[in-house]
Amino acid sequence: MSLKLYSYWRSTTSLRVRAALNLKGIDYDIQPVNLLTGEHRSDAFRGLNPSAGVPALRLEDGTVLTQSLAILDWLDDMYPDPPLLPPDPTDKARVRAAAQVIALEIHPVNNLKVLGQLKAMGHSQDDCVSWMHHWMQEGFTAYQGLLPDGTRYSFGDTITQADLCLVGQMVNARRWNLDLAAFERLVAVDEAARAVPEIAAALPEAQPDAAL
């Protein structure tokens, strides 16, 4: 019995986990959850994840893990090759800090729940796009400032958790036409990461539910 990943094709948090599973060569099945039709808010899905979000990873013993960064840590603990965090505690903290700039500072204020509430409060689509641009600009500026110079990926020549978070957020940045002129370093890191076949296979357009 393989792992089962509850995922939505455009979910950047799901992308992080899909990429990690691919990089580690772990067999898994995708169970699409359609966020646009509200499938994630059903009683059945809330029984799996009370937060009503994706990703959720069902293990072989039936245990369900939630929250993408927690899942990435579990994957590193259980399937350590290749590692997504460096062994040195200080380097590990630096990678986690960058990943959390995206996962905890950009994504939560720009996700579907928040945008839906903004619209419910009377804000227009243009208002929502401006809101997203603001927080992506702020977060990308911070992320870029944390990176060392001269590395292929964010923190060296191997993929880390930070890169998986960045690739997903760059998908959103392009989707919403954020001006990336100030983020040449991030564009280069994203391009290098997307060229990795296992990451390319995790991108939205490669998912089985992309046409739904």
N, C-alpha and C positions, 0 to 999 in steps of 0.2 A: 504494500500500500504506500503510495507516494504522498508527499505533502500536498495540501490543497491551499492555493492562494486565492482569496476573495479580492478581486481587483476590478478597477474600472480603467478603461484604456487611456483616458486623459488624466487620470489621477497621478500627480507627480510623486505623491508619497508611495503609491503602488509601484511606480517606476523604480524607485530606490530599491525596493525589495526584489522586484523582478531581476534587476541588474545584478544584485548580490547573489541571488540563487543561480543565475546563469554563470557568473564568474567562478563560483565554487563548484559548478558541475553537479548541482543537486537536482534530482528528478522531482518535478512538481507538476500539478495540474492547475489550470486557471479556471476559477468559477467566476464568470463576469457578474458584476453587480451594477445595474444601471442607475447611476445617480440622478439622471435627468427625469426618470419616471418615479423617483422616490423609493426605489426598491430597498435602499439602505435604511429607510425608516420603518420598514415592515416589522411586525412583531417577531417574525421568524428570524430576520437578520439581527434585530436587537438582542435576541437570545444568544447569538454568537458574539456580538460586540455591542455592549450597552451604549457606547459612544456613537453608534450609528454611522460609522465611517469605514473607509477602506484605507490601507489593506488590513486584512485579518488572515492569519496563517494557521490552518488546522494541522496539527501534528498527527503522526501515525497513531498515537494513543487517544486521539480525540481532543486533546488540549488545544485551546485556541489562544494564540498570541495576537496582541494588537499593538498599535503605535509603531510606526516604521523604524524609528531609531532603536527602540527596545528589541524589535525583531532583528535588526542588523547586529546588535550586540549578541543576541542569542545565536545567530548564525556563526559569528566569529568564535564563540565559545564551543559550539558543537562541531563546526566544520572549519577548523582554523587555517586551512590552505585553499586559496591564498588569503592572508590576513587583510582586513580592511582598516586596521588600525596599527600604527607602528608599535614596537615593543617597549620603547623608552617611555616612561610615564609622562615626562614633560612634552615630548613630541605627540604622544597620544592626546594629551589635554589640548594642545594647539589644534590638532585635527578636529577634535570634538567641538571645540569652540567655533571653528569656521562652519562646520556642519550645522551647528545650532543657530548661527546667524540666519541661515536659510530656513531651517526646520522650525525654529521657535520665534523668529522675529519677522520674517517675510511671509511665510506660508499661512500662519494662523489668521492673519488679518486680511488675507486675500482669498480665502477659500470660499466655497460655494455657500456655506452657511452665512458667512458675514456679508457677502454680496447680496444674498437674498434678503437679509435683514435691512441692509441699506436701502434696497428698493422698496421694501415694505414701509420704510419711514419716509418715502416720497422722493428719494434721490433718483436721478435719471441714469441711464446707461453711461452717458458721458461722464457723469459724476463718479460712477463706479470705476470706470477706466482710469480717470485721473487719480483716484484713491489708490488703485493698484500700482500705477506708475510711481507714485510718491514712495510707497513702501519698498518697491523693488529697487528704485534708485538709491534710497537710504541703505538698504541691506547690501546691495552689490558694492557700494562704495566701501562699506565696512569690511566685507569679505575680501575684496581686492587688496585692502590695506593690510590684511593679515597674512598675505601670501609672500613667501620668499621669492627672490628673483631667480630666473634661469632654470626652472624645472619644467618638465614636460607636463606634469599634472599639478594639482594644487600644492602638494607638499612633497614633491620628489618625482621619481620616475616609475612609481607604482600607484595604482588606483587606491583611493581611500574612501571612507564614508563621505568625506567632504565633497569629493568629485561626484558621487552619486546624487547628492543633494543639489549640487550645482547644475548638473545636466538637466535634471527635472525642472529646476527653476528657469533655466534658459529656454526650455520649451514654452513655459508660460510667458516669458518675456517676449519671445517672437510672436506668440499667438496674439498678444495684446499690443504689438508694435511699439515696444519700448525702444527708445533710441539707445543703442549700445556703443555709440562712438567713444564714450568715456571709459569703456570697459574692454579695451583691446586684450588685456591679459586674460580676462575671463572668457572671451570669445576664443582665444587660442587654446586654453585648457579644455573648453567644451568641445572644440573641434577634434582635439587629440583623443578625448575620452569617447566621443561618439564613433570614432574610427575603430574602436575595440569591438569585435563582432558580438561579444556577449552583451555589451551595452547597447549596441545597435538593435539587437533582438528585443530589448526591453523598451524601446521607444514606442510612443503611442501608435504610430502608423503600422507597427508590426504586430499589434495585438489582435486576437481572434474576434473581439467585439468592436473593433474600430469601425466596421461598416454598419453597425446597428444604430 
